[in-house]
Amino acid sequence: MVRICFLLFIICCSFFSSQKRDSAELISEVKIDAYRKPTSYIHSTKSVSVVSQGLLNQNTPERMLESINQIAGARMEERSPGSYRISVRGSTLRSPFGVRNIKVYLDDFILSDASGNTYLNLISPELIDRMEIYKGPESGDYGAVTGGTLLLQTRSSENTSAHLSIGSYGTFNQSFDLSRNVGKHFFEVFQNYYRTDSYRKQSAVERKQIFLKDHFQYTHKASVNAMLLFSDLDYQTPGGLTLEQMQADRKQARPATSALPGAEEQNAGIRNKMILAGISHQISLSPKFSHFVMLQGSYVDFENPFITNYENRFERNFALRTHINYEDQWDRVTAEWRFGFEGGINSIVVKNYDNSKGAKGNPQNFDDLKNTSGFYFLSQKLNFNEKLFTDISISLNSNSYRWERLFPGNENEKVHFKNQWLPNVGLTYLFEKGFSIRAKIGKGNSAPTNEEIRSSNQEFNQNLVPEYGWNKEIGIRKEVGGILFLEGSYFDFRMKDAIVRRQNEKGQEYFVNQGSTVQKGVEVLLESRNFNLANTVFNNFKFRFSGSFYRFRFDNYTQGNNDFSGNNVTGVPSTTINSLFNFIVLKKLSIDYSHFYTSKIPLNDANSTWSESNIVGNIQFRFPLQFDKAQLNLYLQIQNLYNTDYILGFDINAFGNRFYNPAAKRNFVLGVKADF
């Protein structure tokens, strides 16, 4: 009843207000940063998507899922609240949770550690002002990944805002942001607190975060960026269910068996504290030469009470990125060169104990693991007469690790993977303003992360080697009449030594290299500019459609006596179609109406079990109230509008067919954001 009254209040108030015309750009008019290699979207050779404020506004306070899932080729999943993973073009295969095989940057700094693991769930989506998603290998600029790269950007303009929201299942969110120019400094202070009991049992979440940054332009030629991030995340993990268990009770946590206790009994969950600090410096040495350098360090305290053990991890990370840039221009040719290095060290002490109902019991294994990785890179951009744009790069990548068993006994070993030369070549030809065609070829390489080398079965897998492959693609970008933008791309990626997840009878995971994959796909985007309608009821309207159509197959893949060659790649839907409609009604009420269609998904390598296809709808109402020096933005989000029974993240290849992590039924978030 409260929700209905609130909605009626918003609609009634809208009759007495007015709304300015939205001046939102088409994507073709957007500039991409590409980690300090700016270019216009229509000229870019890269397979990149931009997540602007319009898409970020679709997110609920705890996650970036709604905005990322509007991007063709990108998919964010939620196994349980707080437990997220991102796949780009099917990289879910080796990510039971978290983010692997995808490099993530935050402004000038690196969120991914030296082994390739990223704690993206520590970041509040409200901190992010813009996002660029690069699909496929970008090894010349970002090193050894085959999935993709995410560039997250915080605010670059002045802002003072406070946000408060409540929602279903005891959800509460509060945040504050202050961004100001003070002399030669641009400061940002961001704070967030979020909690929820969530839909299922044993799935509560609590996150606290503080972010500080300072951009100091101490001369017109040089600047310093400094950043400090602290995040404290505590979330319970309900565990996967069998189909029969899910049908009996969608809200239950993983129950006990005759051999193992259940998730509630063991208080299964993850407690993760991270502090990340960094500083970068950019200077123009001359009209043609400039230099950039970045240093950062982080500390992670990670606890994971699980069904079979209690794990403690203490991680220390150090990273460096530096490059020198040269720019020149002749009659009709503009050139840029960049030569640099990026590297990192990741040191982990991991201790496993018996789990005595959520408390540490007897010790099982104590280990020390150190991963070192880095790459030298050289890139060249050439612009011929504002018609032909080239981006040619190559990197030399290295990765090694050493491990030592501290308890019980003592043993150690060191593994150095073969150094890899990874080239990347992209071409774009501009036929006319707003119409370009591009082609790209590149090689990617992705070493196993620490969590794959020493997975939850507590054994070191020294036989695991990096997966690698070549990606080829072509694409078209076309602006139509200044009101529509159309983009389409086709890619063909052949991966060798694919890293695949397995589970033993205790639910512990381990990883193996298993044959190769052939991944072919088409990705499309259709977006409109804002239509200003000459109508007293419907004032403005815009839309966006995106879709991914994949044919991903295992190739030369045998497991024991089983030959899975030709099977669909596990965990990847063949079709996803997404839509977003934005309306302004009665001159003030803004409505965002979105849909996400996902086709059936193979849940194991044998393709013997598949999920059901589903369509999920969301709707959001936003209503501004203007005061003397402040604007209140009221909103109501209704998630899963059609009350669909669906899964937002499966446990692929799960032992005992415990694939299912049911998502919440229809739920709401009611909030207000004050801008001063």
C-alpha positions in Angstrom: 0.0 0.0 0.0 2.9 2.4 0.8 4.4 1.8 -2.6 1.2 2.4 -4.4 0.6 5.7 -2.5 4.2 6.8 -3.3 3.7 6.1 -7.0 0.4 8.0 -7.1 2.0 10.9 -5.4 4.8 11.1 -8.0 2.3 10.9 -10.9 0.0 13.6 -9.4 3.0 16.0 -8.7 4.2 15.7 -12.3 1.2 17.6 -13.6 2.6 20.8 -12.0 6.2 20.6 -13.2 8.3 20.8 -16.3 11.3 18.8 -17.7 14.1 20.2 -19.8 14.9 18.3 -23.0 17.6 15.7 -22.5 20.7 16.4 -24.6 22.1 12.9 -24.4 24.7 12.0 -27.1 24.6 9.1 -29.5 27.4 6.7 -28.8 29.0 7.6 -32.1 29.6 11.1 -30.7 31.2 9.8 -27.5 35.0 10.0 -26.8 36.6 6.9 -25.3 39.7 7.2 -23.0 41.3 3.8 -23.7 43.7 4.5 -20.7 45.0 7.8 -21.8 44.7 7.1 -25.6 41.6 9.2 -26.3 39.8 8.9 -29.6 36.2 9.2 -30.9 34.1 6.1 -30.8 33.3 6.1 -34.5 37.1 6.2 -35.3 38.1 3.5 -32.8 39.6 0.2 -34.0 38.7 -1.5 -30.8 35.7 -3.6 -29.9 34.5 -1.4 -27.1 31.2 -0.4 -25.4 30.7 2.7 -23.3 28.5 2.5 -20.2 27.4 6.1 -19.6 25.3 7.6 -16.8 22.0 6.6 -18.5 22.9 2.9 -18.2 24.6 3.3 -14.7 21.3 4.7 -13.4 19.7 1.3 -14.0 21.8 -0.3 -11.3 20.5 -1.2 -7.9 22.7 0.2 -5.1 24.7 -3.0 -4.6 25.7 -4.1 -8.1 26.5 -3.1 -11.7 24.6 -5.9 -13.2 21.8 -4.0 -14.9 24.1 -1.7 -16.8 26.7 -4.3 -17.8 24.0 -6.7 -19.0 22.8 -4.0 -21.5 26.1 -4.4 -23.3 26.2 -6.9 -26.2 28.9 -9.5 -25.3 29.2 -8.7 -21.6 27.4 -10.6 -18.9 27.3 -10.1 -15.2 26.0 -12.9 -13.0 25.0 -13.0 -9.4 25.3 -16.5 -7.8 24.1 -15.0 -4.6 24.0 -11.3 -3.4 27.6 -10.1 -3.0 29.0 -13.0 -5.2 29.3 -11.6 -8.7 31.2 -12.6 -11.8 31.6 -11.0 -15.2 32.2 -12.7 -18.4 33.0 -11.1 -21.7 32.4 -13.2 -24.8 32.0 -16.4 -22.8 34.8 -16.2 -20.2 32.5 -17.6 -17.5 34.0 -21.0 -18.2 36.7 -20.6 -15.6 35.0 -18.2 -13.1 32.9 -20.0 -10.4 32.8 -16.7 -8.7 34.6 -13.4 -8.9 36.3 -11.9 -12.0 39.0 -13.8 -13.8 40.5 -13.5 -17.3 39.3 -9.8 -17.4 41.6 -6.9 -16.5 40.0 -4.2 -14.5 41.3 -0.6 -14.0 40.0 2.2 -11.8 41.0 5.6 -13.2 44.8 5.3 -13.5 45.0 2.3 -11.2 44.7 -1.5 -11.4 42.1 -3.5 -9.5 43.3 -6.8 -10.8 46.2 -8.5 -9.0 49.3 -9.9 -10.7 47.6 -13.4 -11.0 44.5 -12.0 -12.8 42.0 -12.1 -10.0 39.8 -9.0 -9.3 37.6 -8.3 -6.2 35.0 -6.2 -8.2 32.3 -6.8 -5.6 34.2 -4.5 -3.2 33.4 -1.5 -5.4 30.1 0.3 -5.0 28.4 1.0 -8.3 27.7 4.6 -7.1 31.4 5.3 -7.1 31.6 4.7 -10.9 30.8 7.6 -13.2 31.6 5.9 -16.5 32.7 2.5 -17.8 34.4 1.3 -20.9 34.2 -2.4 -21.7 36.8 -3.8 -24.2 35.8 -7.2 -25.6 38.4 -9.8 -26.6 42.2 -9.7 -26.3 43.7 -6.2 -26.0 47.2 -7.5 -25.3 49.1 -4.6 -26.7 47.8 -2.2 -24.1 46.5 -4.3 -21.3 48.5 -7.4 -21.2 47.7 -11.1 -21.1 43.9 -11.7 -21.0 41.7 -13.4 -23.5 38.3 -12.2 -22.2 38.3 -8.5 -22.0 39.2 -5.3 -20.1 37.1 -3.0 -18.0 38.0 0.7 -17.4 36.1 2.2 -14.5 36.1 5.9 -14.1 35.2 8.0 -11.1 34.0 11.6 -11.2 35.8 14.3 -13.1 33.4 17.2 -12.4 32.1 19.0 -9.3 29.4 17.3 -7.4 27.8 17.2 -3.9 25.2 14.5 -3.4 23.7 12.2 -0.7 21.8 9.1 -1.4 19.4 7.0 0.8 17.3 4.0 -0.2 15.4 1.1 1.3 14.1 -2.0 -0.4 12.8 -5.6 -0.2 14.4 -8.1 2.2 15.7 -5.5 4.6 17.7 -3.6 2.0 19.3 -0.3 3.2 21.8 1.9 1.3 23.4 5.2 2.1 26.1 7.1 0.3 27.7 10.5 0.2 29.9 12.1 -2.5 31.8 15.4 -2.5 33.8 16.4 -5.5 35.3 19.9 -5.6 37.9 22.0 -7.4 40.0 23.8 -4.8 42.8 25.8 -6.4 45.0 23.5 -8.4 43.4 20.4 -6.7 40.3 18.4 -7.7 39.2 16.3 -4.7 36.7 13.6 -4.3 35.4 12.0 -1.1 33.0 9.1 -1.4 31.4 7.0 1.3 28.9 4.1 1.1 27.2 1.8 3.5 25.0 -1.1 2.2 23.2 -4.0 3.8 20.5 -6.5 3.0 19.1 -9.8 4.3 18.5 -11.0 0.7 16.0 -13.4 -0.8 17.5 -16.7 0.3 18.5 -18.0 3.7 22.2 -17.5 4.6 22.7 -14.7 2.0 22.8 -11.5 4.0 25.3 -8.8 2.7 27.0 -5.8 4.4 29.5 -3.5 2.7 31.3 -0.4 3.9 33.4 1.7 1.7 35.5 4.9 1.7 37.2 6.4 -1.4 39.5 9.5 -1.5 41.2 10.9 -4.5 43.2 14.1 -5.4 44.0 15.4 -8.9 46.7 18.0 -8.4 47.5 20.0 -11.6 50.7 21.6 -10.2 51.7 23.1 -13.5 50.0 23.4 -16.9 52.3 20.6 -18.1 52.2 18.2 -15.2 49.7 16.6 -12.7 49.6 14.1 -9.9 46.7 11.7 -9.1 46.5 10.1 -5.7 43.9 7.6 -4.6 42.9 5.7 -1.4 40.2 3.0 -1.3 39.0 1.1 1.7 36.3 -1.5 1.5 34.9 -4.0 4.0 32.6 -6.6 2.6 30.8 -9.4 4.5 28.4 -11.7 2.7 26.9 -15.1 3.4 26.9 -17.8 0.8 23.9 -20.1 0.6 25.4 -22.6 -1.9 23.9 -24.3 -4.9 20.8 -26.4 -4.9 19.7 -29.4 -7.0 16.7 -29.0 -9.2 14.5 -30.9 -6.8 15.7 -28.8 -3.8 15.0 -25.6 -5.7 11.5 -26.8 -6.7 10.8 -27.7 -3.1 12.0 -24.4 -1.6 13.7 -21.7 -3.6 14.7 -19.7 -0.5 16.6 -22.5 1.3 20.3 -22.6 1.6 22.3 -25.7 0.7 21.0 -28.4 3.1 23.1 -30.9 5.0 23.7 -34.4 3.7 24.6 -37.6 5.4 28.3 -36.8 4.7 28.5 -33.0 5.0 26.8 -30.2 7.0 24.7 -27.5 5.4 25.6 -23.8 4.6 23.6 -22.4 7.5 25.2 -24.8 10.0 28.7 -23.9 8.9 27.9 -20.2 8.6 29.3 -20.2 5.1 30.3 -16.8 3.8 33.1 -14.4 2.8 34.5 -11.5 4.7 36.8 -9.4 2.6 38.7 -6.3 3.7 40.9 -4.4 1.2 42.9 -1.2 1.3 44.3 0.1 -2.0 46.5 3.2 -2.4 48.2 4.6 -5.4 49.8 7.6 -7.0 50.4 8.5 -10.6 52.3 11.3 -12.4 51.8 12.7 -15.9 54.1 15.2 -17.5 54.6 16.8 -20.9 58.3 16.8 -21.5 58.0 18.7 -24.8 55.3 19.4 -27.4 55.9 15.9 -28.7 57.0 13.8 -25.7 55.2 13.0 -22.5 55.7 10.5 -19.6 53.3 8.6 -17.3 54.1 6.5 -14.2 51.9 4.9 -11.6 52.7 3.1 -8.4 50.2 1.3 -6.1 50.0 -1.2 -3.3 47.1 -3.0 -1.6 46.4 -5.4 1.3 43.6 -7.9 1.4 42.3 -9.8 4.5 40.0 -12.6 3.2 38.0 -15.1 5.3 35.9 -17.9 3.8 34.1 -20.3 6.1 33.0 -23.0 3.7 31.2 -26.4 4.1 34.4 -28.4 4.4 37.0 -25.9 5.8 37.6 -22.4 7.1 40.0 -20.4 4.9 42.1 -17.3 5.7 44.0 -15.4 3.1 46.4 -12.5 3.6 47.3 -10.8 0.3 49.9 -8.1 -0.4 50.0 -6.6 -3.9 52.3 -4.1 -5.6 52.0 -2.8 -9.2 53.8 -0.4 -11.5 52.8 1.0 -14.9 54.9 3.5 -16.9 55.1 4.6 -20.5 56.6 7.3 -22.6 54.5 8.8 -25.4 55.5 10.5 -28.6 53.2 12.4 -30.9 53.9 13.9 -34.3 52.0 15.3 -37.3 52.8 15.7 -40.9 50.8 17.0 -43.9 47.9 14.5 -43.7 49.2 12.0 -41.2 49.0 12.1 -37.4 51.0 9.5 -35.4 51.3 8.4 -31.8 53.7 6.0 -30.2 53.7 4.5 -26.7 56.4 2.3 -25.1 56.0 1.1 -21.6 55.9 -1.6 -18.9 53.3 -2.8 -16.5 54.0 -5.4 -13.8 52.9 -6.6 -10.5 53.7 -8.9 -7.5 51.0 -10.8 -5.6 52.0 -12.5 -2.3 49.5 -14.7 -0.4 49.6 -16.6 2.8 46.6 -18.9 2.9 45.6 -21.0 5.9 42.9 -23.6 6.0 41.3 -25.0 9.2 38.4 -27.3 10.0 35.2 -25.3 10.0 33.5 -25.8 13.3 30.1 -24.1 12.7 31.6 -20.9 11.5 34.7 -20.9 13.8 38.3 -22.0 13.1 39.0 -25.6 14.2 42.1 -27.7 13.7 44.6 -26.6 11.1 44.5 -28.4 7.7 47.1 -26.7 5.4 49.1 -23.5 5.5 50.8 -22.3 2.3 52.7 -19.4 0.9 52.2 -18.4 -2.8 53.8 -15.6 -4.8 52.9 -14.6 -8.3 54.9 -12.3 -10.5 53.7 -11.0 -13.9 54.4 -8.2 -16.3 54.6 -7.1 -19.9 56.5 -4.6 -22.0 54.3 -3.0 -24.7 54.8 -0.9 -27.8 51.9 0.6 -29.6 51.4 2.9 -32.6 48.4 4.8 -33.8 48.3 6.4 -37.3 45.6 8.6 -38.7 45.7 9.1 -42.5 43.8 12.1 -43.6 41.0 11.5 -41.1 39.9 8.5 -43.1 42.1 5.5 -42.2 42.9 4.9 -38.6 45.3 2.2 -37.4 46.2 0.9 -34.0 49.1 -1.6 -34.0 50.6 -2.9 -30.8 52.7 -5.8 -29.4 53.6 -6.9 -25.9 56.0 -9.3 -24.4 54.3 -11.0 -21.4 55.8 -13.1 -18.6 54.3 -14.9 -15.6 55.7 -17.1 -12.9 54.8 -18.3 -9.4 56.4 -20.1 -6.6 54.7 -21.9 -3.7 55.8 -23.3 -0.4 53.8 -25.6 1.9 54.3 -24.3 5.5 52.1 -26.9 7.3 52.0 -29.9 7.5 55.5 -30.6 6.4 57.6 -28.4 4.1 57.9 -28.5 0.3 58.2 -25.8 -2.4 58.3 -25.4 -6.1 58.7 -22.7 -8.7 56.9 -22.5 -12.1 57.7 -20.1 -14.9 55.4 -20.0 -17.9 56.8 -19.5 -21.4 57.1 -15.8 -22.3 54.5 -14.8 -24.9 54.6 -12.2 -27.7 51.1 -11.0 -28.2 50.4 -8.8 -31.2 47.2 -6.8 -31.9 46.3 -5.0 -35.2 43.2 -2.9 -35.8 42.1 -0.8 -38.8 39.1 1.5 -39.2 38.1 3.3 -42.4 35.7 6.2 -42.3 33.6 6.3 -45.4 31.7 9.4 -44.4 30.9 11.2 -41.2 29.2 8.8 -38.9 29.9 5.6 -41.0 33.0 3.4 -40.4 34.1 -0.2 -40.9 36.7 -1.8 -38.8 38.8 -5.0 -38.8 40.9 -6.4 -36.0 43.2 -9.4 -35.3 44.9 -10.1 -32.0 46.4 -12.9 -29.8 45.4 -13.3 -26.2 47.0 -15.3 -23.4 45.7 -15.9 -19.9 47.7 -17.6 -17.1 45.9 -19.4 -14.3 45.1 -17.3 -11.2 46.2 -18.1 -7.7 42.7 -19.4 -6.9 43.1 -21.9 -9.9 46.7 -22.9 -9.1 45.7 -23.6 -5.5 42.0 -24.0 -5.5 39.6 -25.0 -2.7 40.8 -28.6 -2.7 44.0 -27.2 -1.2 46.3 -28.9 -3.8 48.8 -27.2 -6.1 48.1 -27.9 -9.7 51.5 -27.5 -11.4 50.3 -29.0 -14.6 47.9 -26.1 -15.3 49.2 -23.9 -18.1 47.9 -20.6 -19.6 45.1 -20.7 -22.2 45.7 -18.7 -25.4 44.2 -18.0 -28.7 43.7 -15.8 -31.8 40.8 -13.5 -32.2 39.6 -12.1 -35.6 36.7 -9.7 -36.0 35.1 -7.2 -38.3 32.6 -4.5 -37.4 30.5 -1.6 -38.8 29.3 1.6 -37.0 26.7 3.7 -38.7 24.9 6.9 -37.6 21.5 7.2 -39.4 20.0 10.7 -39.9 21.6 12.0 -36.7 18.9 10.1 -34.7 19.9 6.4 -34.8 23.1 4.6 -34.2 23.7 1.0 -35.5 26.6 -1.2 -34.7 27.3 -4.8 -35.6 30.4 -7.0 -35.2 31.4 -10.6 -36.0 34.2 -12.3 -34.3 36.0 -15.7 -34.5 38.1 -16.7 -31.5 40.0 -20.0 -31.3 41.2 -20.8 -27.8 43.7 -23.6 -26.9 44.4 -25.2 -23.6 41.0 -23.9 -22.2 40.9 -23.8 -18.4 37.8 -25.6 -17.2 36.3 -25.8 -13.7 35.6 -29.2 -11.9 34.1 -30.1 -8.5 34.8 -33.1 -6.3 32.2 -34.8 -4.1 32.8 -32.3 -1.3 31.9 -29.4 -3.4 35.6 -28.3 -3.6 36.7 -27.0 -7.0 39.8 -27.6 -9.1 40.8 -26.7 -12.7 42.2 -28.5 -15.7 43.3 -27.6 -19.2 40.8 -29.3 -21.5 41.2 -29.2 -25.2 40.2 -26.1 -27.2 37.2 -24.0 -28.1 35.8 -22.4 -31.3 33.9 -19.3 -30.3 32.1 -17.4 -33.1 29.5 -14.7 -32.5 27.6 -11.7 -33.8 26.9 -8.7 -31.5 24.6 -5.9 -32.4 23.5 -2.5 -31.0 20.7 -0.1 -32.0 20.4 3.1 -30.1 18.3 6.3 -30.6 18.8 9.9 -29.7 16.2 11.5 -27.5 13.0 12.2 -29.4 11.3 15.4 -28.2 7.6 14.6 -28.7 5.0 17.3 -29.3 2.7 15.8 -26.8 1.5 17.0 -23.4 1.6 13.5 -21.9 4.6 11.8 -23.5 7.3 14.4 -23.8 10.5 12.5 -24.6 11.4 9.1 -25.7 14.6 7.1 -26.5 15.4 3.4 -26.8 18.3 1.0 -27.0 18.5 -2.6 -28.2 21.5 -4.9 -27.9 22.0 -8.6 -28.6 24.6 -11.4 -28.7 24.2 -14.4 -30.9 26.9 -17.1 -30.3 28.0 -20.4 -31.6 30.6 -21.6 -29.0 31.8 -25.2 -29.2 34.3 -27.4 -27.6 36.9 -28.7 -30.0 39.1 -31.8 -29.5 37.8 -32.2 -25.9 37.9 -35.6 -24.2 37.3 -36.4 -20.5 38.2 -40.0 -19.7 36.2 -42.2 -22.0 33.8 -39.3 -23.0 34.3 -37.2 -26.1 32.7 -33.8 -25.7 34.0 -32.4 -28.9 31.3 -30.4 -30.6 29.4 -29.7 -27.4 28.3 -26.2 -26.5 30.7 -24.4 -24.2 29.5 -24.6 -20.6 27.8 -21.7 -19.0 27.4 -19.6 -22.1 23.9 -18.7 -23.6 23.7 -18.8 -27.3 21.4 -15.7 -27.4 20.9 -12.7 -25.2 18.7 -9.8 -26.2 18.4 -6.7 -24.1 16.3 -3.5 -24.4 15.9 -0.2 -22.6 13.1 2.3 -23.1 13.4 5.8 -21.5 10.3 8.0 -21.3 9.6 11.4 -19.9 5.9 11.7 -19.0 3.9 14.7 -18.0 7.0 16.8 -18.3 8.8 15.5 -15.2 8.2 11.8 -14.5 11.1 9.7 -16.0 10.4 6.0 -16.7 13.1 3.4 -17.5 11.7 0.1 -18.8 14.2 -2.7 -19.5 14.2 -6.3 -20.5 16.8 -9.1 -20.5 16.2 -12.2 -22.5 18.6 -15.2 -21.9 18.4 -18.4 -23.9 19.0 -21.8 -22.3 22.5 -22.5 -21.0 24.4 -25.8 -20.8 25.3 -26.4 -17.2 27.9 -29.1 -17.6 30.5 -30.1 -20.2 28.5 -33.2 -21.2 25.6 -30.9 -22.1 23.3 -33.3 -20.3 21.6 -30.6 -18.2 20.4 -27.2 -19.5 18.8 -24.2 -17.9 15.5 -22.8 -19.1 15.4 -19.7 -21.2 13.9 -16.7 -19.5 13.0 -13.0 -19.8 13.3 -10.6 -16.9 11.8 -7.1 -16.9 12.6 -4.1 -14.7 11.0 -0.7 -14.4 12.2 2.5 -12.7 10.3 5.7 -12.0 12.4 8.9 -11.3 11.0 12.2 -10.2 13.0 15.4 -9.5 11.9 18.0 -6.9 13.7 21.4 -7.2 14.4 23.5 -4.1 16.4 26.7 -3.7 19.9 25.1 -3.7 19.1 21.4 -4.0 17.3 18.9 -6.2 15.8 15.8 -4.7 15.6 12.9 -7.1 13.0 10.4 -5.9 13.0 7.0 -7.5 11.2 3.6 -7.3 12.8 0.6 -8.9 10.9 -2.6 -9.4 13.1 -5.6 -10.2 11.9 -8.8 -11.8 8.6 -7.0 -12.8 7.0 -10.2 -14.1 7.9 -12.3 -11.0 9.9 -14.7 -13.1 11.4 -17.9 -11.7 15.0 -17.7 -12.9 18.7 -18.2 -12.0 21.1 -15.2 -12.2 24.2 -17.3 -11.8 24.7 -21.1 -12.1 27.4 -23.3 -10.5 28.6 -24.9 -13.7 29.9 -28.5 -13.6 28.7 -28.8 -10.0 29.1 -32.1 -8.3 25.8 -33.7 -7.5 24.0 -31.4 -10.0 23.9 -28.6 -7.5 23.8 -26.0 -10.3 21.0 -23.7 -9.1 21.2 -20.4 -7.2 17.7 -19.0 -7.4 17.3 -15.2 -7.9 14.9 -13.0 -6.1 11.2 -12.8 -7.1 9.6 -9.4 -7.7 11.3 -6.8 -5.4 11.7 -3.1 -5.1 14.1 -0.3 -4.1 12.7 3.1 -3.0 15.2 5.9 -2.7 16.1 9.6 -2.8 19.2 11.3 -4.0 19.9 14.9 -3.1 22.1 17.0 -5.4 23.4 20.2 -3.9 
